[in-house]
């Protein structure tokens, strides 16, 4: 994923009202933009080795424009929204994103708390919210504390952070999208990128952004705002998606030595991240069943006759059951986590009736 370009706008900009009130101050940063990488699952921050794997491609990037040299300070509790158009035609399954912020919060390495920000993503967000309307429900939210900050707690420093969310991903379809920044420390806020799109549209031809932003406070929209300096009201964001090159995965029935009479049929498609997989029992495992169940393990195991999947802790790592559903498929949700792509697993189902009975197993490789 590419790095942003720095433009020539460096003047202090004081916000001006668009619909109601005044927006917060946009202030210049001192020096060059610094970069770090963050693994969201562990909280580990590293520089400068990128975290994304080769299957991740940049899907949306308003860094295709220029960094204005400014960032927007935010009052604690405010959530400020930007929006644009995503049209990369990839999988919609986000594996990483890059956000950018400026801050005067004292860096943790200097004994300070560091910057604290929350970044959220929204589907079908078109901007220019009506004052008093409710804040929409986010598609995904990521909370950051102890982020890199100012070396002295006075100078304003800008950072971009590439966040690996391969174990905490989300799905964001092409079309209108929104993203927001919320600062809990009152001294941090989003980096401002240039945009040629006027407020109210049409959006910038590269990014779909407009020269304004929405402010939400306490769960409701306050209004839409602009900055006094024109062409800078776009909050930095880049989204990386899995490119789909791994394919849809696989599913293969395995019957062992033939001890079980129940039959577990394949799903309509192999399991894929961010979707529901639907294998089904097509031949009863016991007479007069009253309940169905299944277990999922990391691979084949058991005695090879009755039990066909690994059955010692931590396996099976997922189980479920319910009323008898003979002929009705299970609905097994696969999280939208890119780290699962290519992972192998084995599932075996069974039924309770006159005793217990089991089916064949299905060995799967999770796809996109």
C-alpha positions as CSV (number, residue, x, y, z in Angstrom):
1,X,0.0,0.0,0.0
2,X,1.3,3.4,-1.0
3,X,2.3,6.3,1.2
4,X,0.7,9.8,0.9
5,X,2.1,12.9,-0.7
6,X,2.6,16.1,1.1
7,X,1.2,19.3,-0.5
8,X,2.0,22.9,0.0
9,X,-0.9,24.1,2.2
10,X,0.6,24.9,5.6
11,X,-1.4,28.0,6.8
12,X,-3.3,27.9,10.1
13,X,-7.0,27.4,9.2
14,X,-9.8,28.4,11.6
15,X,-13.0,26.5,11.0
16,X,-16.1,28.3,9.6
17,X,-19.7,27.3,9.9
18,X,-21.4,25.3,7.1
19,X,-24.9,24.6,8.6
20,X,-24.7,25.4,12.3
21,X,-22.1,26.4,14.8
22,X,-18.3,26.4,14.4
23,X,-16.1,23.5,13.6
24,X,-12.9,22.8,15.5
25,X,-9.5,24.4,14.7
26,X,-7.3,22.9,12.0
27,X,-3.7,23.3,13.0
28,X,-0.3,22.8,11.2
29,X,2.0,19.9,12.1
30,X,5.7,20.3,12.8
31,X,8.1,18.4,10.6
32,X,7.5,15.3,8.4
33,X,4.8,12.8,8.7
34,X,6.0,9.7,10.6
35,X,4.8,6.1,10.1
36,X,4.2,3.1,12.2
37,X,2.6,-0.4,11.8
38,X,0.2,-1.8,14.4
39,X,-1.1,-5.3,14.8
40,X,-4.6,-4.8,16.2
41,X,-4.8,-8.3,17.8
42,X,-1.7,-7.8,19.9
43,X,-1.4,-4.0,20.1
44,X,2.3,-4.3,19.0
45,X,3.6,-1.3,17.2
46,X,6.5,-1.7,14.8
47,X,8.4,0.3,12.3
48,X,8.9,0.3,9.4
49,X,8.2,-3.3,8.2
50,X,4.7,-3.5,6.7
51,X,2.3,-6.0,8.1
52,X,0.0,-6.8,5.2
53,X,0.5,-10.0,3.2
54,X,0.8,-10.2,-0.6
55,X,-2.9,-10.9,-1.0
56,X,-3.9,-7.4,0.2
57,X,-4.4,-4.7,-2.3
58,X,-5.2,-1.0,-1.8
59,X,-8.9,-0.6,-2.4
60,X,-9.7,3.0,-1.3
61,X,-7.1,5.7,-0.8
62,X,-7.8,9.4,-0.3
63,X,-4.0,9.7,0.0
64,X,-4.2,9.8,-3.8
65,X,-4.6,13.6,-3.2
66,X,-2.2,15.6,-1.0
67,X,-1.7,16.0,2.8
68,X,-2.5,19.7,3.5
69,X,0.0,19.9,6.3
70,X,-2.9,20.4,8.8
71,X,-4.9,18.2,11.2
72,X,-8.2,18.8,12.8
73,X,-8.2,19.0,16.6
74,X,-11.3,17.5,18.2
75,X,-13.2,18.0,21.4
76,X,-13.3,14.8,23.5
77,X,-16.4,12.9,22.6
78,X,-17.0,14.4,19.1
79,X,-17.2,12.0,16.2
80,X,-16.3,13.6,12.9
81,X,-17.3,11.9,9.6
82,X,-15.8,11.9,6.1
83,X,-17.2,10.1,3.1
84,X,-16.3,9.0,-0.4
85,X,-16.9,6.4,-3.1
86,X,-15.1,3.0,-3.0
87,X,-15.0,1.3,-6.4
88,X,-12.1,-1.1,-6.5
89,X,-14.1,-4.2,-7.4
90,X,-12.2,-6.6,-5.1
91,X,-13.7,-8.8,-2.4
92,X,-15.0,-6.2,0.1
93,X,-13.2,-8.0,2.9
94,X,-10.9,-5.5,4.6
95,X,-7.6,-6.9,6.0
96,X,-5.9,-3.6,6.9
97,X,-6.3,0.1,6.9
98,X,-4.1,3.2,7.2
99,X,-5.2,6.1,9.3
100,X,-3.5,9.4,9.9
101,X,-3.6,11.8,12.8
102,X,-1.9,14.8,14.4
103,X,-1.5,15.2,18.1
104,X,0.3,17.1,20.9
105,X,-0.3,14.2,23.4
106,X,3.0,13.4,25.0
107,X,4.6,10.2,23.5
108,X,4.5,7.1,25.7
109,X,8.2,6.8,25.3
110,X,8.6,10.2,27.0
111,X,6.4,9.1,29.9
112,X,3.1,10.4,28.4
113,X,-0.2,8.8,27.7
114,X,0.2,9.0,23.9
115,X,-2.7,9.7,21.5
116,X,-6.1,8.1,22.0
117,X,-8.4,7.8,18.9
118,X,-11.3,5.7,17.7
119,X,-11.8,5.0,14.0
120,X,-15.1,3.6,12.6
121,X,-16.3,2.6,9.2
122,X,-19.8,3.0,7.7
123,X,-21.5,1.4,4.7
124,X,-23.8,3.5,2.5
125,X,-22.8,6.8,4.2
126,X,-23.4,9.7,1.8
127,X,-22.7,12.6,4.2
128,X,-24.3,16.0,4.9
129,X,-26.3,14.7,7.8
130,X,-29.4,16.5,9.1
131,X,-28.9,18.2,12.5
132,X,-30.6,16.0,15.2
133,X,-30.6,12.8,13.1
134,X,-29.2,9.7,14.9
135,X,-25.7,8.6,14.4
136,X,-25.7,5.5,12.2
137,X,-24.5,2.1,13.4
138,X,-20.9,1.5,12.4
139,X,-19.8,-1.5,10.3
140,X,-16.7,-1.8,12.3
141,X,-15.0,0.2,15.1
142,X,-11.3,0.2,16.3
143,X,-10.2,1.8,19.5
144,X,-6.6,3.0,19.9
145,X,-4.8,4.1,23.1
146,X,-1.2,4.9,23.8
147,X,-0.5,5.7,20.2
148,X,2.8,7.5,19.3
149,X,2.7,11.2,20.2
150,X,4.6,14.4,20.6
151,X,8.2,14.2,21.9
152,X,7.6,17.2,24.2
153,X,3.8,17.4,24.6
154,X,3.9,20.8,22.9
155,X,4.9,20.4,19.2
156,X,2.2,18.9,16.9
157,X,3.4,15.7,15.2
158,X,1.6,13.8,12.4
159,X,1.6,10.0,12.0
160,X,0.1,7.5,9.7
161,X,-0.5,4.0,11.0
162,X,-1.0,0.8,9.0
163,X,-3.3,-1.4,11.1
164,X,-3.3,-5.1,10.6
165,X,-6.9,-6.3,11.2
166,X,-6.5,-9.7,9.6
167,X,-7.9,-11.3,12.8
168,X,-10.6,-8.6,13.3
169,X,-11.7,-7.7,9.8
170,X,-14.9,-6.4,8.3
171,X,-16.9,-6.3,5.1
172,X,-17.4,-3.0,3.2
173,X,-19.0,-3.2,-0.2
174,X,-18.2,-0.9,-3.0
175,X,-20.2,2.3,-3.3
176,X,-20.8,5.1,-0.8
177,X,-18.7,4.6,2.4
178,X,-17.9,6.7,5.4
179,X,-15.3,6.7,8.1
180,X,-15.0,8.7,11.3
181,X,-12.4,9.8,13.9
182,X,-13.2,10.4,17.5
183,X,-10.6,11.7,20.0
184,X,-10.9,10.9,23.7
185,X,-7.9,13.0,24.7
186,X,-9.0,16.4,23.2
187,X,-5.6,17.0,21.6
188,X,-5.6,14.6,18.7
189,X,-7.5,14.5,15.4
190,X,-7.5,13.4,11.8
191,X,-4.9,14.5,9.2
192,X,-6.6,16.7,6.5
193,X,-6.2,15.7,2.9
194,X,-6.9,18.0,-0.1
195,X,-10.1,17.5,-2.1
196,X,-11.5,19.1,-5.2
197,X,-15.0,18.0,-4.5
198,X,-17.3,20.9,-3.4
199,X,-19.5,20.4,-0.4
200,X,-22.7,19.0,-1.7
201,X,-21.0,17.3,-4.6
202,X,-19.9,16.2,-7.0
203,X,-17.1,14.5,-5.1
204,X,-13.4,14.5,-6.0
205,X,-12.9,12.4,-9.1
206,X,-10.2,10.4,-7.5
207,X,-11.8,9.7,-4.1
208,X,-15.4,10.9,-4.1
209,X,-14.6,13.2,-1.1
210,X,-16.2,16.6,-0.6
211,X,-14.9,19.7,1.0
212,X,-16.9,19.3,4.2
213,X,-17.4,16.9,7.1
214,X,-20.2,15.8,9.5
215,X,-20.0,16.2,13.2
216,X,-21.8,13.9,15.6
217,X,-22.0,14.4,19.3
218,X,-23.8,12.2,21.9
219,X,-25.3,9.9,19.3
220,X,-26.8,12.6,17.0
221,X,-25.7,14.8,14.1
222,X,-24.7,18.3,15.0
223,X,-24.3,19.4,11.3
224,X,-22.1,19.6,8.3
225,X,-19.0,21.9,8.4
226,X,-16.3,23.4,6.3
227,X,-12.9,24.9,7.1
228,X,-11.9,28.5,6.3
229,X,-9.1,27.2,4.1
230,X,-10.8,25.6,1.1
231,X,-10.1,22.2,-0.2
232,X,-8.8,20.4,2.9
233,X,-11.8,18.9,4.6
234,X,-11.0,15.2,4.0
235,X,-9.8,12.9,6.7
236,X,-7.0,10.6,5.7
237,X,-8.0,7.0,5.1
238,X,-6.7,4.0,3.0
239,X,-8.4,0.6,3.1
240,X,-6.7,-2.6,2.0
241,X,-8.8,-5.6,0.9
242,X,-8.0,-9.2,0.2
243,X,-7.6,-9.4,-3.6
244,X,-9.5,-12.7,-4.0
245,X,-6.6,-14.5,-5.6
246,X,-6.6,-17.4,-3.1
247,X,-10.0,-18.5,-4.5
248,X,-13.1,-20.0,-2.9
249,X,-11.4,-22.8,-0.9
250,X,-12.5,-26.5,-0.8
251,X,-14.7,-29.1,0.9
252,X,-14.3,-32.9,0.6
253,X,-16.4,-35.6,2.3
254,X,-14.4,-38.3,4.3
255,X,-16.2,-41.5,5.4
256,X,-13.6,-43.2,7.4
257,X,-14.0,-47.0,7.6
258,X,-17.7,-46.9,7.3
259,X,-19.0,-47.3,10.9
260,X,-21.4,-44.4,10.6
261,X,-24.7,-44.5,8.8
262,X,-25.4,-40.7,8.9
263,X,-24.5,-38.7,5.8
264,X,-23.3,-35.0,6.0
265,X,-23.6,-33.4,2.6
266,X,-21.4,-30.6,1.4
267,X,-22.4,-27.0,1.6
268,X,-23.6,-25.2,-1.5
269,X,-20.1,-23.6,-1.7
270,X,-17.0,-24.2,0.4
271,X,-16.7,-22.0,3.5
272,X,-15.5,-18.5,2.9
273,X,-14.6,-15.7,5.3
274,X,-17.5,-13.3,6.0
275,X,-20.2,-15.8,4.9
276,X,-22.3,-18.6,6.2
277,X,-21.5,-22.2,5.3
278,X,-24.4,-24.7,5.0
279,X,-23.6,-28.4,5.2
280,X,-26.7,-30.6,5.9
281,X,-27.5,-34.1,7.2
282,X,-29.2,-36.0,4.3
283,X,-29.3,-39.4,5.9
284,X,-30.2,-39.9,9.6
285,X,-27.5,-41.1,11.9
286,X,-30.0,-42.6,14.4
287,X,-33.6,-43.7,14.4
288,X,-36.2,-41.1,15.4
289,X,-33.7,-38.3,16.0
290,X,-34.6,-35.5,18.3
291,X,-31.6,-33.2,18.0
292,X,-28.7,-32.5,15.6
293,X,-25.2,-31.3,16.5
294,X,-21.8,-30.8,15.0
295,X,-18.2,-30.3,16.1
296,X,-15.4,-28.5,14.2
297,X,-11.7,-29.4,14.8
298,X,-8.4,-28.3,13.3
299,X,-8.2,-31.6,11.3
300,X,-8.9,-35.3,11.0
301,X,-8.5,-37.5,14.0
302,X,-10.5,-39.7,16.4
303,X,-10.6,-43.5,15.9
304,X,-11.1,-43.3,12.2
305,X,-14.3,-45.3,12.5
306,X,-16.9,-43.5,14.6
307,X,-15.1,-40.3,15.5
308,X,-13.4,-38.8,12.4
309,X,-12.1,-35.4,13.7
310,X,-9.7,-34.4,16.4
311,X,-11.4,-34.8,19.8
312,X,-8.9,-33.9,22.4
313,X,-8.6,-30.3,23.8
314,X,-8.6,-27.7,22.4
315,X,-10.6,-29.7,19.8
316,X,-13.3,-29.6,18.8
317,X,-12.9,-25.8,19.0
318,X,-16.5,-25.1,17.9
319,X,-19.7,-27.0,18.6
320,X,-23.4,-26.3,18.2
321,X,-26.7,-28.2,18.3
322,X,-30.4,-27.7,18.4
323,X,-33.7,-29.3,17.5
324,X,-33.8,-32.0,14.8
325,X,-33.2,-30.4,11.4
326,X,-32.9,-33.4,9.1
327,X,-32.8,-32.1,5.6
328,X,-32.3,-28.5,6.8
329,X,-28.7,-27.1,6.5
330,X,-26.6,-26.0,9.4
331,X,-25.7,-22.3,9.3
332,X,-22.1,-21.9,10.3
333,X,-20.8,-18.4,10.3
334,X,-17.2,-17.8,9.2
335,X,-15.8,-14.5,10.6
336,X,-14.6,-11.9,8.0
337,X,-11.0,-12.3,9.2
338,X,-8.3,-12.5,6.5
339,X,-6.2,-14.6,8.8
340,X,-8.6,-17.5,8.2
341,X,-8.0,-17.6,4.4
342,X,-6.3,-20.9,3.6
343,X,-6.9,-22.4,7.1
344,X,-7.9,-26.1,7.3
345,X,-10.6,-27.6,9.5
346,X,-12.7,-30.7,9.7
347,X,-16.4,-31.0,10.7
348,X,-18.5,-34.0,11.8
349,X,-22.2,-34.0,12.6
350,X,-24.4,-36.3,14.6
351,X,-27.8,-36.8,16.0
352,X,-29.4,-37.8,19.3
353,X,-32.4,-40.2,19.3
354,X,-32.2,-43.8,20.2
355,X,-28.7,-43.3,21.4
356,X,-26.1,-41.2,19.6
357,X,-25.1,-41.5,16.0
358,X,-22.6,-39.8,13.8
359,X,-22.1,-38.8,10.2
360,X,-19.1,-38.7,7.9
361,X,-16.7,-35.8,8.2
362,X,-16.0,-33.0,5.8
363,X,-12.5,-31.6,5.4
364,X,-12.4,-27.9,4.4
365,X,-10.0,-25.2,3.4
366,X,-11.5,-21.7,4.0
367,X,-11.5,-19.4,1.0
368,X,-12.4,-15.8,0.1
